[in-house]
Amino acid sequence: MRITNGSTDRTVKMGDTGFYYSRPNVTLDTALLGINLVDGLCEVSVLGSASGSANAMADSFGNKMAADYGFSFTVVSSGPYVYGVPTPAPNSAVTNNKPIIKINLRSDKSTIRPSTIKLTVDGVTYTTASQAMTYAAEEVRFNIADAGLALREGSIEVRLAEAEDELGNKLKADASGINPWTFRVDTAGPTAKVGANLISDELPTSALITVQPSETLVGVPALKATYGDGSISYIDLSDPFGDQKYFSGVLELAAIPKSPVTFTFIGTDINGVNSETPITNFSLVKTSIMSPVTVKNQKYYLVGLPVAPDNTLIANVLKGLSQGGYTLWEGSDSRRQVAEYIKPGKGYWLLNSSGSDVNISASGYEMSVPMQKFDINLNAGWNLVSFPYNSRVKLNQCTVKSEQGEVSFFASENTSTERAMWSYDYDSSSSPTFSLNHYDSHIMPFSGYYIYAYADCTLRVPPAFVPNDEVNKYPVPPYGMTLNGSGAATERNMWYQLSASCDGYRDDFNYLGLKDGAKDIMEPENDLMEPPANPIGQGAYLSAYLGEGTAVKYCSDFRSTAAVRKKWNFAVKTNLSGKTATISWKLIRDRLPYNYDLILYDRSGGGTINMRSVSSYQFNVTSTNERMFTVIFNPINASGEGGDPTDTTKPAITYRAPYENQQNVPVTSAIYARFSKKLNPASVQNSISVSNLSSGGLIRGVTYYDETLNEVSFKPENNLESNTSYKVTINNITDTSGNFMVKSEWLFTSAKTAPAEQSVNLTIKKGWNLIAVPLYPKAKTVSEIFAQITSRFVLYNRFGNHLSIYNGVGNDMPFVIGPGSGYWLYSHSDSDIALSIAGFAVPTDAGSETHFEIPLARGFNQLGVPFNLGDSETLSIAGFGFRLKNSVTPVNVTAAIGSGYIRNTLYTFTKLGISGQINPLSLTDVNAKLKKAEGFFIYSERDDVILRIPRPGVASPAPGGIKASKKAAARLEIDAQKSWSVKIGVKNANATFGDPNNRFGTDYIGQDGLDACDVIKLVSPEPYLTLYFVKDSPADKYALASDIRPPALLEKAYGIQPLRWRFETASKGLDYSQGSIFWDKKALPQGKLVLLDKALNKEIDMRAHGDYPITIDGATREYEIIYTPEMR
């Protein structure tokens, strides 16, 4: 039989499920046959032989029916449907919270069964079982009042969810937009969000009060201001955009009789509901905001107001400045003059000449909850500006408005200004310098800035502030350039940074280089102008810039990448006569092509410097005139001339990893070879080959060259095979003078891996995480290994002075993930990330290696627990062993410390906020344990030390104790006290950042130089707050977490010699705040202990106090602890 209906055309026969024959009837069950009939004509044919069908109907004797037999019928399957306009009408508003809800419902084929009707109102479903809901005359009716309900304020959704007719047809999906529908309940009347912002720098005491109503209003609302003395006024509001979304009016701050000012909103909505609502989350309060830095005597500061003043006289706004003890300058360049008034939006040079350091504050109204942009008018040329907020603002959110329209500050369409700002800052040694603020920079409160405008325009500041946990960044080079050249020596992007310094003054931000698309002329797209050098035309100053004479001075000059000889004129100008000035440079990225030299030519002294071979140049300042230099980018010819023609020394390998005949090399390892001198980068490619000695095949991979370390590396494309010998061959590398290396080959054997795949689970939190990956990942690349991190992240690994970085783009060195290494991971995600990494673990069965060995480099080594431990398993650090590369005899931690292999400290990390604190642990502490996937640091004193970590279940020799004979004190008149130490730390006010794990004290085996009792300082990543002791030795200067001295022993005739500990506090990336230094009073020894604040020359009795308040503002501050033992 053939069935046609709608798009269905199907032949069915006896034997199909749903086809039944019971003499004399044939029955078809369309549901079982899988046929869905649709509304319309359905034709059925019983097939005969005339149709030619092989399935013609036949009787039991085989006689076929001749002609087809057909019939048809009409399918009516439409269910109930809604029609008309429901009540309340869609998108309408009601002022009654108990409205009657109605919607029309019918079925054309049958009648509705009321018991099947379900109506959902604001997420709750009702049926006709409730007396509040009825169905009659094709109308579903729901009475909110009869149900004992009252609808909430706001948008309410109503949906007729279900209904059936007597034939069982179900409610049709509505295509007309009637079902579901929403309406709004509004019984409370309108409210509003209110905020304040300054209008522009031209109206310094006029606050723009902005009102954002919660709903559409009738007419213009009113805003009542109530002042601190009880008087009131009404602010004249207008609708500036004509869209009823924002209303604004002006409040003259100078006219406020008394602070604070509170506000009441009065308005009528379109439903006629009137309200008079006090604004509880906003008020204007006159306040005083402290400067984040101490204004030092005879220092210049570039400042601005973080508040809106009610009076612009300097004495009324800036507090803490003594009359006649300061000078304030406004304007820039030729427009500079002594200021009598200080206005928000403007920048000012401040000189403190009072004879002492002062702390200043700004008095005025803080602009909170601003909803409109603040406009700063710029004149053609240099402008001094500031932002009138007590919060940071992202520079990349600012815009520039000109006759051509409004564009983003950093957009290429911005031709009205330079796309950068300059601030005047002091570093930790109080050296002043201009700092370049670029794309990711934060504009800071209380700071002034230079900005250059090519024409009159307006800088517009958005009302968007930066959260406190976001780190401020000063990226380099200018314009946030990503310089990825093609690799050809004649066509590369590169840049170099030039710095000048003299007698504590610095100018670091000067750049020259090549860039795709740049021209060999000064152009705004690629070149930045130098800010005015001398703040006020008097006092000491230093400026370095590209260009010379009276022409425009530039801090950056990028040229075309065409491979020809290029010259940059560079000048240093200072009035520090009689002093020695230094020019220094850094090769930061995309190294100098091998067939070019960079030459510094002193046009005054006549000397030339090859900038490849040295990193600085000094000269004596003899006048205030410009000292002129030329930097020459000079091609070297094919014979190698241009390098040192007398250099015939071959480049030699000074370090290699894996080292020769190293066993159990992690299968994720890369190959490293460090050379004795600079190499020709073009000779590095294809210089390393790694062959599998079992199969004879060569390993595919990528070769890298790090010029800063003279290091060639090779990262295999895939993991090495387990328990396999490999041969490394390095050949045909030349130095910059063309000398070839001697071919080098060595062998190593890869580690065994567990046969079964495992996984490790990590929880990654926002900010810094110190992690380990205790298995060999199955995924090939870093991005694949950490694929579950969908936001941006950065990885760091430290090996001595070698820092490996992975940031997802442009990596110019291999980055290896595997057991035994530790990693700093910075996550930008606001929420925790559950990370699962699959791979193959280091074997821990009885037949596997007893120890996992890790070669160490001199300095800090960032390591990780290598074994995939159970969640409750730990690893004792006191069980670690050590050996030297040329020795097979291991020693325990005590012997390793005593023999000078390592320092007696292992460092772990405790996460706090987006950073955390470093925890120094003694390697001899039998109670100190490491957990699964935990990262840690060890400081090695040598380059040939190997750390041996025992696998679980392997016993290690006891660490023992550090023994030393006590010095005799029999003839001395003071008590030979036992060894003691006191814990001391630093924290901010809410303890979100801190550094509590530091100690000072005495021990008879201690020494005045660096000794086994001292712990070298490891600082957590930025942002951080840290405390460290400063200890000088004949060979070096150390920062310590623990400074243990020998006791104060001196004969009575000479009195008692006090012991002194010098320490510093420092921070980076933190907002200005208060904090404290704290110590354990109970652990203090007998005698007098004084804490000396060297900046304030203030002494604190450490017995009488347990802490000392400090300011956290990015500056480094010096302190001293003075201990005088008691006489017997």
ZAPA-255430 format. One record per residue (C-alpha): x, y, z. Coordinates in steps of 0.1 Angstrom, whole numbers. Each point is the difference from the previous one (the first is absolute). Example, Ala and Ser with C-alpha at 12.3 -4.5 7.8 and 13.67 -1.06 7.14 Angstrom:
> 123	-45	78
> 14	34	-7
//
This chain:
> 0	0	0
> 12	35	-9
> -6	30	23
> 5	36	-11
> -6	29	23
> 18	33	1
> 37	-8	-7
> -6	-37	8
> -1	-25	-29
> 6	-35	13
> -8	-36	-9
> -6	-25	28
> -7	-37	-1
> -8	-31	21
> 28	-6	24
> 6	37	8
> -6	9	36
> -34	16	2
> -14	-18	-31
> -27	-25	10
> -23	-24	-20
> -29	-18	16
> -25	-14	-27
> -15	20	-15
> 16	32	14
> 34	17	-3
> 9	24	28
> 28	25	-1
> 13	15	33
> 18	32	-13
> 17	6	33
> 17	-34	0
> 8	4	-37
> 17	33	9
> -23	21	-21
> -10	34	14
> -31	12	-19
> -4	37	-4
> -30	22	-6
> -14	-4	-35
> -8	-27	-26
> 12	-36	6
> -2	-25	-29
> 2	-37	5
> 5	-25	-30
> -2	-38	1
> 25	-9	-27
> -10	-23	-29
> 19	-15	-30
> -10	28	-24
> 23	24	19
> 29	-23	-7
> 7	-4	36
> 18	-31	11
> -21	2	32
> -34	-3	-17
> -27	-16	23
> -5	-37	-8
> -23	-27	14
> 12	-33	15
> 2	-15	-35
> 23	27	-13
> -27	19	-20
> 9	37	1
> -25	28	2
> 0	17	-34
> -7	37	7
> 11	22	30
> -27	8	25
> 2	34	16
> -19	22	25
> 8	32	18
> -9	20	31
> 8	34	16
> 22	1	31
> -10	26	27
> 26	-1	28
> 1	37	11
> -1	5	37
> -12	28	22
> 15	35	-7
> -1	35	15
> -13	31	-17
> -8	37	5
> 18	23	25
> 6	-13	35
> -5	21	32
> 21	18	12
> 11	9	-35
> 35	-11	-10
> 27	25	10
> -24	21	20
> 3	13	35
> -25	-4	29
> -1	20	32
> -20	-28	17
> 20	-30	13
> -31	-22	-1
> -12	3	-36
> -24	-26	-17
> 18	-20	-27
> -20	-11	-30
> 9	-18	-33
> -23	-14	-27
> 3	-38	-8
> -20	-21	-24
> 1	-32	-22
> -16	0	-34
> -5	-38	0
> -13	-7	35
> -5	16	34
> 26	8	26
> 4	-22	30
> 4	25	29
> 18	-24	22
> 30	-1	-24
> 6	38	1
> 32	11	16
> 9	37	4
> 35	12	12
> 2	34	16
> 35	13	10
> 13	-35	0
> -28	-16	21
> -25	-24	-17
> -37	1	7
> -30	-23	-11
> -38	2	0
> 2	-20	33
> 5	34	15
> -32	20	5
> 20	30	-12
> 3	-14	-36
> -30	-8	-23
> -7	-7	-36
> -32	11	-16
> -11	15	-33
> 34	-7	-15
> 17	20	27
> 26	-11	25
> -3	24	30
> 23	2	31
> -9	23	29
> 32	8	19
> -20	14	30
> -21	-32	2
> 32	-20	2
> 11	21	30
> 30	12	-19
> 17	34	-8
> 24	2	-29
> 35	14	5
> 13	32	-15
> 15	-2	-34
> -5	-21	-31
> -24	-30	2
> -1	-28	-26
> -33	-19	-6
> -1	-32	-20
> -29	-23	-9
> 21	-31	4
> -24	-29	-8
> -35	-8	-12
> -18	-28	-19
> -33	-4	-18
> -24	-30	4
> 17	-17	-30
> 33	1	19
> 16	26	-23
> 25	21	20
> 6	37	1
> 17	13	-31
> 32	20	2
> -9	37	-5
> 16	17	-30
> -19	33	4
> 20	13	30
> -30	-2	24
> 12	-29	22
> 20	6	21
> -2	37	8
> 13	24	26
> -13	31	18
> 15	22	27
> -13	6	35
> 8	35	12
> -15	11	33
> 30	16	16
> 7	28	-24
> 34	10	-16
> 34	0	17
> 33	11	-14
> 38	-5	1
> 18	33	8
> 37	8	-5
> 23	30	-3
> 29	9	-23
> 18	31	-9
> -11	15	-34
> 34	10	-12
> 33	16	10
> -14	34	-11
> -27	-2	28
> 21	-12	30
> -27	5	27
> -30	-10	-20
> -13	-36	7
> -22	-16	-26
> -27	-19	19
> -13	-29	-22
> -33	-17	6
> -9	-34	-16
> -37	-8	7
> -10	-36	5
> -28	3	-26
> -15	23	-26
> -14	32	16
> -26	26	-9
> 18	33	-4
> 32	10	18
> 6	-12	35
> 12	21	29
> 31	-5	22
> 0	15	35
> 33	7	17
> 1	1	38
> 31	16	15
> 18	-7	33
> -16	31	16
> -35	-12	-8
> -6	24	-29
> -12	-13	-34
> 0	9	-36
> -12	-16	-32
> 24	-8	-29
> -13	11	-34
> 0	-32	-20
> -1	-4	-38
> -1	-29	-25
> 32	6	-19
> -5	-29	-25
> -38	2	-2
> -5	-37	7
> -13	1	36
> 29	-22	11
> 23	26	16
> -8	33	16
> 27	24	12
> 5	33	18
> 28	21	14
> 8	4	37
> 25	27	8
> 23	-14	27
> 10	34	12
> -37	7	7
> -4	-29	24
> -6	15	35
> 11	-31	19
> 10	-36	-8
> -14	-26	-4
> -25	3	-28
> -28	-27	-3
> -25	-3	-28
> -37	-9	-4
> -14	-10	-34
> -35	11	-10
> -17	-13	-31
> -31	-14	-16
> 0	-31	-22
> -22	-6	-31
> -26	-18	22
> -5	32	19
> 17	-13	32
> 19	28	17
> 28	-7	25
> 24	20	22
> 29	-23	7
> 31	8	21
> 33	-11	-17
> 17	-22	25
> 31	-11	-19
> 13	34	-11
> 9	33	17
> 26	27	-4
> 23	2	30
> 29	24	3
> 30	-21	7
> 38	0	2
> 21	-25	-20
> 36	-6	9
> 27	-1	-27
> 13	-36	-5
> 36	13	2
> 19	21	24
> 11	33	-16
> 37	1	7
> 19	32	5
> 15	15	-32
> -17	-25	-22
> -23	7	-29
> -33	-18	-4
> -25	0	-28
> -34	1	18
> -37	4	-6
> -32	2	21
> -19	-32	8
> -30	21	12
> -23	28	-12
> 8	31	21
> -26	26	12
> 28	26	-1
> 30	-1	-23
> 24	20	21
> 30	-22	6
> 0	6	37
> -36	-11	2
> 5	-32	-20
> 35	-14	8
> 6	-6	37
> 34	-7	15
> 19	26	-19
> 15	27	20
> -3	36	-11
> 30	10	-20
> 13	-36	1
> -11	-11	-35
> -6	12	-35
> -26	-13	-25
> 4	5	-37
> -28	-4	-26
> 1	-3	-38
> 28	-15	-21
> 29	11	-21
> -3	37	-8
> -33	3	18
> 14	-10	33
> -6	24	29
> -4	0	38
> -35	-10	10
> -22	17	25
> -30	-24	-5
> -1	-37	-4
> -28	-16	-21
> -11	-36	-6
> 9	-13	-34
> 32	20	-1
> 35	-12	8
> 26	20	21
> 36	-1	9
> 5	1	38
> 33	9	17
> 3	-5	37
> 25	25	13
> -11	0	37
> 32	-17	12
> -17	-33	10
> -21	-28	-15
> -38	6	2
> -32	-20	-5
> -26	19	-19
> -37	-5	-5
> -27	14	-23
> -32	15	13
> -32	-1	-20
> -29	-22	-11
> 7	-35	-13
> -18	-7	-33
> -17	-33	6
> -24	-20	-23
> 8	22	-30
> -22	-9	-30
> 14	24	-27
> 34	7	-13
> 23	27	13
> 14	23	-26
> 36	14	0
> 7	26	-26
> 33	-4	-17
> 19	27	-19
> 24	-7	-29
> 34	-9	16
> 8	-14	34
> -27	-1	26
> 1	-7	37
> -31	-20	11
> -14	-20	29
> -31	-20	7
> -23	12	28
> -7	-34	16
> 13	-19	30
> 0	-32	-20
> 21	-13	-29
> -12	4	-36
> 11	-22	-29
> 17	22	-26
> -13	-22	-28
> -36	9	9
> 5	37	-7
> -11	17	-32
> 11	31	-20
> -26	23	-15
> 8	23	-28
> -17	16	-30
> 4	-34	-17
> -20	-18	27
> 7	-20	31
> 24	-30	-1
> 18	-22	24
> 32	14	14
> 21	-28	-15
> -19	-4	-33
> 20	6	-32
> -27	26	-9
> 12	21	29
> 21	26	-17
> -7	27	25
> 24	-11	28
> 30	-22	7
> -13	-34	10
> 19	0	33
> 3	19	33
> 30	8	22
> 2	0	38
> 29	11	22
> 9	-27	24
> 26	-10	26
> 14	-35	1
> 10	-19	32
> 33	19	2
> -19	34	-3
> 14	5	-35
> -25	21	-20
> -9	-9	-36
> -28	6	-25
> -20	-32	-4
> -19	-10	-32
> -36	-8	7
> -15	-21	-28
> -28	-23	-11
> -4	-20	32
> 10	27	24
> -22	14	28
> -3	37	5
> 7	5	38
> -17	23	25
> 20	31	11
> 23	-2	-31
> 5	24	-28
> 8	-10	-36
> 15	14	-32
> -19	-5	-32
> 8	14	-34
> -28	13	-23
> 6	7	-37
> -31	23	0
> -26	13	24
> -22	-28	12
> -17	-15	30
> 12	-30	21
> -31	-18	13
> 3	-22	31
> -26	-27	5
> -16	-7	34
> 15	-35	2
> 24	-7	29
> 26	-28	4
> -6	-26	27
> 26	-2	27
> 13	-35	-8
> 9	9	-36
> 37	5	-5
> 12	33	-15
> 23	-6	-30
> 24	23	-18
> 6	-21	-32
> 29	4	-23
> 8	8	-28
> -21	29	-10
> -33	-7	-17
> -1	-35	15
> 18	-12	-31
> 1	-38	-8
> 31	-2	-20
> 0	-32	-20
> 24	2	-29
> 3	-24	-29
> 34	-11	12
> 19	12	-29
> 29	23	10
> -10	26	-26
> -36	1	12
> -4	-1	38
> -20	19	26
> 22	9	29
> 4	26	27
> 25	11	26
> -5	20	32
> 25	28	9
> 3	13	35
> 19	29	14
> 9	6	37
> 20	25	20
> 3	6	38
> -34	-17	7
> -19	15	-29
> -11	-23	-28
> -18	0	-34
> -8	-36	-9
> -26	3	-27
> 18	4	-33
> -5	-25	-28
> 14	-4	-35
> -4	-28	-25
> -16	-14	-32
> -36	-6	-5
> -21	-12	-29
> -18	29	-16
> 22	26	16
> 17	27	-20
> 35	16	4
> -16	32	11
> -18	11	32
> -36	-10	-1
> -27	0	27
> -10	-36	-8
> 33	-14	12
> 19	27	18
> -7	15	34
> 11	35	11
> 21	5	31
> -17	19	28
> 14	34	12
> 33	-9	17
> 3	27	27
> -31	2	23
> 3	36	9
> 32	14	-16
> 21	-3	32
> 15	-27	22
> 17	-32	-12
> -13	-18	-30
> 9	-26	-26
> -15	-7	-34
> 9	-24	-28
> -17	1	-33
> 2	-9	-37
> 5	31	-22
> 23	29	7
> 1	38	3
> -32	20	2
> -20	-25	-21
> -28	-20	15
> 14	-26	23
> -11	-37	-1
> 1	-29	24
> -5	-25	-27
> 11	-1	-37
> -9	-31	-21
> 13	-3	-35
> -8	-21	-31
> 11	-36	0
> 18	4	-33
> 35	-14	6
> 22	30	-5
> 23	19	23
> -20	22	25
> 9	27	24
> -18	14	31
> 11	32	16
> -2	-2	38
> 6	28	25
> 5	2	38
> -6	33	17
> 5	7	37
> 13	28	23
> 18	-25	23
> 34	14	-9
> 30	-18	14
> -19	-33	3
> 4	-33	-19
> -30	-9	-23
> -7	-35	-13
> -18	-11	-31
> -12	-36	1
> -20	-22	-23
> -19	-33	0
> -4	-24	-28
> -35	-10	10
> -17	-18	-29
> 6	-13	-35
> 38	1	1
> 23	20	-21
> 5	-18	-34
> 33	-19	-1
> 12	20	-31
> -6	34	16
> 19	20	27
> -15	27	22
> 25	27	7
> -1	30	25
> 20	29	-12
> 8	28	25
> 0	31	-22
> 16	21	27
> 26	-24	13
> 6	-17	-33
> -1	-36	13
> -20	-29	-14
> -15	-29	19
> -12	-33	-15
> -33	-4	18
> 1	-38	-5
> 29	-5	23
> -7	25	28
> -32	13	17
> 9	35	11
> 21	31	-7
> 11	27	24
> 11	36	-5
> 7	30	22
> -25	29	0
> 19	32	-7
> -28	24	-10
> -38	4	-3
> 2	-3	-38
> -13	-31	-17
> 24	-29	-2
> -5	-14	-35
> 2	-37	-10
> -9	-20	-31
> -12	-36	0
> 9	-17	-32
> -17	-32	-13
> 29	-13	-22
> -1	-30	-24
> 29	-25	3
> 12	-14	-34
> 0	-36	-9
> 35	-6	12
> -10	8	35
> 16	34	2
> -17	22	25
> 5	-24	28
> 34	-2	17
> 24	-10	-29
> 26	-11	25
> -23	-25	17
> 10	-35	-10
> -13	-18	31
> -25	-27	-8
> -33	0	19
> -1	-28	26
> -28	-17	19
> 2	9	37
> -32	-16	12
> -23	-27	-13
> -32	-17	10
> -6	-28	2
> 36	-4	11
> 23	-27	-15
> -12	-36	8
> -28	13	22
> -25	-27	9
> -37	2	6
> -5	32	-20
> -36	11	0
> -17	-9	-32
> -14	35	-4
> 35	16	1
> 15	24	-25
> 37	1	-9
> 21	30	11
> 36	11	-9
> 15	32	13
> 29	15	-18
> 30	21	10
> -7	29	-23
> -26	17	-23
> -11	-21	-29
> -10	7	-36
> -38	-6	3
> -2	-11	-37
> 23	-29	8
> -21	-13	28
> -29	-15	-20
> 4	-37	-8
> 31	-1	22
> -13	-25	26
> -10	-35	-9
> -13	-26	25
> -1	-37	-11
> -17	-30	16
> 28	-26	4
> -26	-28	1
> -17	8	-33
> 27	22	-16
> -26	26	-9
> 4	38	5
> -23	19	23
> -21	27	-14
> -1	33	19
> 6	38	1
> 33	18	6
> 2	32	20
> 28	25	8
> 1	22	31
> 26	27	-6
> -1	13	36
> 14	-34	11
> 18	-10	-32
> -22	-31	2
> -12	-23	-27
> -29	-23	8
> -21	-27	-17
> -36	-10	10
> -11	-34	-14
> -33	0	-18
> -12	-30	21
> 11	-15	34
> 31	-21	-1
> -5	-38	1
> 2	-15	34
> 32	-17	12
> 18	7	-33
> 36	12	-8
> 4	32	-21
> 30	17	-16
> 2	38	-4
> 21	15	-27
> 8	37	-3
> 21	13	-29
> 6	28	-25
> -8	29	24
> 20	31	-4
> 6	31	21
> -4	36	-13
> 35	0	-13
> -5	-31	-21
> 19	-25	22
> -15	-35	-1
> -6	-21	31
> 15	-35	5
> -26	-26	-6
> -14	-13	33
> -19	-33	6
> -12	-16	32
> -25	-27	12
> -28	-1	25
> -27	-25	10
> -37	9	5
> -19	-10	31
> -25	-28	4
> -36	9	2
> -29	-18	16
> -19	-21	-26
> -35	10	9
> -14	35	-7
> -7	21	31
> -12	35	7
> 7	28	25
> -27	25	11
> 9	35	8
> -21	30	12
> 12	32	-16
> -10	32	18
> 1	36	-13
> 35	15	1
> 32	-19	8
> 1	-37	7
> 31	-21	7
> -6	-34	-16
> 17	-32	-11
> -12	-25	-27
> 11	-34	14
> -3	-19	-32
> 11	1	-37
> -30	16	-17
> -16	-18	-29
> -8	33	-18
> 28	14	-21
> -1	38	5
> -4	22	31
> -33	14	-14
> -13	-36	-4
> 12	-10	35
> -18	29	16
> -30	1	-25
> -25	2	28
> 13	35	8
> -21	19	-25
> 11	35	13
> 35	15	-4
> 28	-16	21
> 38	3	4
> 25	-26	11
> 35	5	14
> 27	-24	10
> 34	10	16
> 32	-19	-3
> 29	20	15
> 2	32	-21
> -20	-16	-28
> -37	11	0
> -24	-19	-24
> -32	18	-9
> -32	-12	-17
> -26	27	-8
> -18	-17	-29
> 15	21	-28
> 35	6	-15
> 19	-23	23
> 37	1	-10
> 12	-28	22
> -13	-36	8
> -23	-4	29
> -1	-35	15
> -27	-15	22
> 9	-31	20
> 7	-16	34
> 26	16	22
> -5	36	-12
> -21	27	18
> -19	27	-18
> -14	34	9
> -34	1	-17
> -19	33	-2
> -37	-3	-8
> -22	29	-11
> -32	-19	6
> -22	15	28
> -12	-35	10
> 19	-32	10
> 10	-23	-28
> -1	-38	5
> 29	-13	-21
> 5	-37	-8
> 32	-10	-19
> 4	-35	-14
> 33	-17	-6
> 25	-27	13
> 15	2	34
> 34	-6	14
> 0	-37	11
> -1	-6	37
> -2	-39	1
> 26	-21	18
> 20	-6	-33
> 3	37	-9
> 28	25	7
> 3	7	37
> 5	38	-6
> -11	26	-25
> 30	22	-8
> -1	36	-10
> 31	20	-11
> 2	34	17
> 15	33	-11
> 17	25	22
> -27	22	16
> -37	-6	4
> -15	-31	-16
> -37	-2	-5
> -9	-36	6
> -31	-22	6
> -10	-33	16
> 8	-25	-28
> -22	-29	12
> -38	-2	-6
> -7	-5	37
> -33	-9	15
> -21	29	14
> 11	-9	36
> 36	-9	-8
> 29	24	8
> 37	2	-7
> 25	8	28
> 25	26	-11
> 25	-12	27
> 3	-33	-20
> 14	18	-31
> 35	-10	-11
> 26	17	-21
> 31	-9	-21
> 23	17	-24
> -1	-8	-38
> 35	-16	1
> -8	-21	31
> -23	-30	5
> 1	4	38
> -30	17	14
> -1	20	32
> -29	10	23
> -12	36	4
> 22	7	30
> 31	-10	-19
> -11	19	-31
> -5	32	20
> 33	-5	19
> 19	-6	-32
> -14	31	-16
> -21	-17	-26
> -33	17	9
> -15	25	24
> -19	-14	30
> -34	12	-13
> -29	-13	-20
> -26	26	-10
> -37	-7	-4
> -29	24	-8
> -33	7	17
> -26	17	-22
> -16	32	13
> -22	21	-24
> 16	3	-34
> 35	-6	14
> 11	-16	32
> 29	-5	24
> 33	-20	-2
> 6	-25	28
> 37	-8	7
> 3	-35	15
> 32	-16	14
> 11	-30	-21
> 10	-18	32
> -36	4	15
> -13	-36	2
> -36	14	4
> 1	20	-33
> -20	-18	-27
> -9	7	-36
> -34	-9	-15
> -10	-13	-34
> 5	24	-29
> 17	25	23
> 27	23	-14
> 30	12	20
> 34	17	-2
> 35	-11	10
> 31	22	-1
> 31	-18	-13
> 35	14	6
> 15	-18	-30
> -8	-10	-36
> 8	-37	3
> -23	-10	28
> -27	-27	-5
> -30	-2	22
> -12	-36	8
> -36	-3	11
> -9	-35	13
> -30	-16	-14
> -28	-9	25
> 10	-29	22
> 38	5	-3
> 17	8	33
> 27	27	0
> 27	7	25
> -10	22	29
> 11	36	-6
> 17	4	34
> 7	34	15
> 23	28	-8
> 27	-3	27
> 26	26	10
> 20	5	31
> -11	29	21
> 25	28	3
> 14	3	35
> -13	29	21
> 15	-7	33
> 19	32	4
> -27	22	-14
> -22	21	23
> -33	-5	-19
> -22	-30	1
> 7	-24	-29
> -36	-4	-9
> -14	-29	-19
> -8	4	-37
> -32	20	-5
> -21	13	-29
> -30	23	-4
> -26	-2	-27
> -7	34	-17
> -22	9	-30
> -20	26	-18
> -37	2	-11
> -25	24	-14
> -30	13	20
> -24	-28	-9
> 27	-27	-2
> -7	-8	-36
> 37	4	-8
> 29	-8	24
> 33	-16	7
> 1	-15	35
> 27	-27	-4
> 32	20	9
> 24	-4	30
> 28	17	17
> 21	-13	29
> 33	-14	12
> 18	-33	0
> 35	-9	10
> 7	-16	-34
> -13	32	-17
> 24	23	-19
> -1	36	-10
> 1	-10	-37
> -24	-23	-18
> 0	-33	20
> -20	-32	3
> -24	16	25
> -12	27	-25
> -29	-5	-25
> 2	17	-34
> -32	19	-8
> -24	-12	-26
> -27	26	-8
> -35	-11	-12
> -11	13	-35
> -15	34	-5
> -21	14	16
> 19	-5	33
> 8	15	33
> 34	-12	14
> 25	4	28
> 36	-11	-3
> 33	4	19
> 29	16	-18
> 34	-16	7
> 33	10	-16
> 28	-24	-5
> 34	7	-15
> -11	-15	-33
> -37	9	-2
> -31	16	15
> -28	-23	10
> -37	3	6
> -10	-25	28
> -31	-14	15
> 20	-10	30
> 31	18	14
> 16	-18	29
> 31	17	15
> 26	-12	26
> -8	12	35
> 13	34	13
> 32	-10	17
> 24	27	12
> 21	4	31
> -15	20	28
> 27	26	-2
> -13	11	-33
> -37	-1	9
> -26	-20	-20
> 1	1	-37
> -36	2	-14
> -11	-24	-28
> -17	16	-30
> -23	-15	-26
> -8	22	-31
> -32	-8	-19
> -23	16	-26
> -36	-1	-9
> -12	3	-36
> -31	-5	-21
> -10	-1	-36
> -33	0	-18
> -20	10	31
> -23	30	6
> 10	25	26
> -10	-12	34
> 11	-2	36
> 17	-31	14
> 23	-11	28
> 32	-18	9
> -7	-26	28
> 21	-23	21
> -2	-27	26
> 4	18	33
> 1	-32	20
> 31	-12	-18
> 21	31	7
> 31	-7	21
> 11	18	31
> 14	34	-7
> -10	32	-18
> -14	-3	-35
> -8	31	-21
> -15	3	-34
> 14	30	-19
> -20	16	-29
> 29	15	-19
> -21	22	-22
> -18	17	29
> 29	-5	25
> -25	-15	24
> 7	-27	26
> -25	-25	13
> 4	-21	31
> -7	-36	-13
> -8	-13	35
> -27	26	5
> -16	-5	-34
> -8	-29	-23
> -3	19	-32
> 9	33	-17
> -23	17	-26
> 14	7	-35
> -12	14	-33
> -2	-23	-30
> 5	21	-31
> 25	-19	-22
> 31	16	16
> 28	-19	17
> 5	10	36
> 30	-8	23
> 0	-11	36
> 24	-13	26
> -4	-22	30
> 25	8	28
> 5	-25	28
> 20	7	31
> 3	-31	23
> -3	3	37
> 30	2	23
> 3	-29	24
//
